[in-house]
Amino acid sequence: MSASKLVRPDIEYKDSFLKALAEYHAEGRQLYNDIHRVANDFPGFINALRAERGYPHQPFQDWVEPVPETILWLVKDDEYIGTADIRHRLNWHLEKWGGNIHFAIRPSMRGKGFGKKILTKAKPFANYLGIERALITVAPDNLPAINIVEFCGATLRDKTPETDQFPSRLRYWLDCT
Ligand SMILES: CC(C)(COP(=O)(O)OP(=O)(O)OC[C@H]1O[C@@H](n2cnc3c(N)ncnc32)[C@H](O)[C@@H]1OP(=O)(O)O)[C@@H](O)C(=O)NCCC(=O)NCCS
């Protein structure tokens, strides 16, 4: 049994990633990644993830300035466990919803401590990318995520109001130095 680690996306995790993608889809996440398209050209999918081309994805990408994004996968025992997206800088969208770091653990691997691990391990990567203080936005009812960001030492900045375009979010600052 090996320790979990954060790595760049790689074709060696194809099988477990595709299973995880189906799990994400079942809860309405990553619907922009069509499973058949991803499965049929996994090397192309990996190359696109590694291109750091930018965030946001659909449906926002047509009307928001994209920012460079580094995507990292938490893996353990050669299996995909979760994703950390590090946005190198903020745009007005990410200021309100998204922040510098987003993280997700595949549904079948939740509740085992990997959420705390992925954010802990993402901090030095963010710092390496030039981020000293990362914004993290969390839904006010997302108790596991609140638990994780506070465990990692983030401090509450404020709570944004709900608007027509954006849901309410707790905004945290996370020291990555
Ligand atoms: C949020 C998320 C990453 C948590 O992943 P996870 O692997 O289950 O997290 P952990 O196992 O490290 O658990 C984190 C903490 O939350 C706690 N927790 C879990 N469910 C909880 C709940 N319903 N209420 C309160 N605390 C809860 C856990 O007990 C744990 O705390 P502990 O170690 O003190 O017991 C996962 O649910 C996820 O991917 N959600 C979808 C994406 C998302 O919301 N990302 C956050 C964006 S900021």
The ligand as a Tripos MOL2 file, in Angstrom:
@<TRIPOS>MOLECULE
LIG
   48    50     1     0     0
SMALL
NO_CHARGES

@<TRIPOS>ATOM
      1 C1        -15.7900   18.2870    0.2600 C.3       1 LIG1
      2 C2        -15.1200   16.9640   -0.0720 C.3       1 LIG1
      3 C3        -13.8250   17.2400   -0.8490 C.3       1 LIG1
      4 C4        -14.7940   16.2290    1.2340 C.3       1 LIG1
      5 O1        -14.0220   15.0810    0.9320 O.3       1 LIG1
      6 P1        -13.7870   13.9100    1.9910 P.3       1 LIG1
      7 O2        -12.7400   13.0210    1.4220 O.co2     1 LIG1
      8 O3        -15.0720   13.2850    2.3640 O.co2     1 LIG1
      9 O4        -13.2110   14.7280    3.2220 O.3       1 LIG1
     10 P2        -12.5860   14.1250    4.5520 P.3       1 LIG1
     11 O5        -12.8020   12.6420    4.6040 O.co2     1 LIG1
     12 O6        -11.1780   14.6310    4.6370 O.co2     1 LIG1
     13 O7        -13.5030   14.7680    5.6780 O.3       1 LIG1
     14 C5        -13.3920   16.1060    5.9950 C.3       1 LIG1
     15 C6        -14.0460   16.4050    7.3210 C.3       1 LIG1
     16 O8        -15.4170   16.7160    7.1190 O.3       1 LIG1
     17 C7        -16.1820   15.9810    8.0760 C.3       1 LIG1
     18 N1        -17.5210   15.7390    7.5610 N.ar      1 LIG1
     19 C8        -17.8820   14.8690    6.6030 C.ar      1 LIG1
     20 N2        -19.1960   14.9620    6.3830 N.ar      1 LIG1
     21 C9        -19.6620   15.8920    7.2580 C.ar      1 LIG1
     22 C10       -20.9330   16.4510    7.5120 C.ar      1 LIG1
     23 N3        -22.0180   16.0430    6.8420 N.pl3     1 LIG1
     24 N4        -21.0450   17.3850    8.4790 N.ar      1 LIG1
     25 C11       -19.9640   17.8060    9.1590 C.ar      1 LIG1
     26 N5        -18.7280   17.3500    8.9400 N.ar      1 LIG1
     27 C12       -18.5880   16.3970    7.9950 C.ar      1 LIG1
     28 C13       -15.4120   14.7110    8.2780 C.3       1 LIG1
     29 O9        -15.8110   14.0850    9.4700 O.3       1 LIG1
     30 C14       -13.9960   15.2390    8.2990 C.3       1 LIG1
     31 O10       -13.6670   15.7860    9.5490 O.3       1 LIG1
     32 P3        -12.9010   14.9540   10.6620 P.3       1 LIG1
     33 O11       -11.6330   14.4810   10.0430 O.co2     1 LIG1
     34 O12       -12.6680   15.9600   11.7570 O.co2     1 LIG1
     35 O13       -13.8040   13.8200   11.0490 O.co2     1 LIG1
     36 C15       -16.0590   16.0340   -0.8980 C.3       1 LIG1
     37 O14       -17.2820   15.9200   -0.2300 O.3       1 LIG1
     38 C16       -16.3000   16.5190   -2.3060 C.2       1 LIG1
     39 O15       -15.5350   16.2220   -3.2190 O.2       1 LIG1
     40 N6        -17.3990   17.2680   -2.5050 N.am      1 LIG1
     41 C17       -17.7300   17.8040   -3.8110 C.3       1 LIG1
     42 C18       -16.8050   18.9520   -4.2230 C.3       1 LIG1
     43 C19       -16.7160   20.0130   -3.1560 C.2       1 LIG1
     44 O16       -17.6870   20.3560   -2.5020 O.2       1 LIG1
     45 N7        -15.4970   20.5570   -2.9910 N.am      1 LIG1
     46 C20       -15.2130   21.6230   -2.0690 C.3       1 LIG1
     47 C21       -15.1240   22.8950   -2.8490 C.3       1 LIG1
     48 S1        -14.4840   24.2020   -1.8430 S.3       1 LIG1
@<TRIPOS>BOND
     1     1     2 1
     2     2     3 1
     3     2     4 1
     4     2    36 1
     5     4     5 1
     6     5     6 1
     7     6     7 2
     8     6     8 1
     9     6     9 1
    10     9    10 1
    11    10    11 2
    12    10    12 1
    13    10    13 1
    14    13    14 1
    15    14    15 1
    16    15    16 1
    17    15    30 1
    18    16    17 1
    19    17    18 1
    20    17    28 1
    21    18    19 ar
    22    18    27 ar
    23    19    20 ar
    24    20    21 ar
    25    21    22 ar
    26    21    27 ar
    27    22    23 1
    28    22    24 ar
    29    24    25 ar
    30    25    26 ar
    31    26    27 ar
    32    28    29 1
    33    28    30 1
    34    30    31 1
    35    31    32 1
    36    32    33 2
    37    32    34 1
    38    32    35 1
    39    36    37 1
    40    36    38 1
    41    38    39 2
    42    38    40 1
    43    40    41 1
    44    41    42 1
    45    42    43 1
    46    43    44 2
    47    43    45 1
    48    45    46 1
    49    46    47 1
    50    47    48 1
@<TRIPOS>SUBSTRUCTURE
     1 LIG1         1 GROUP 0 **** ****
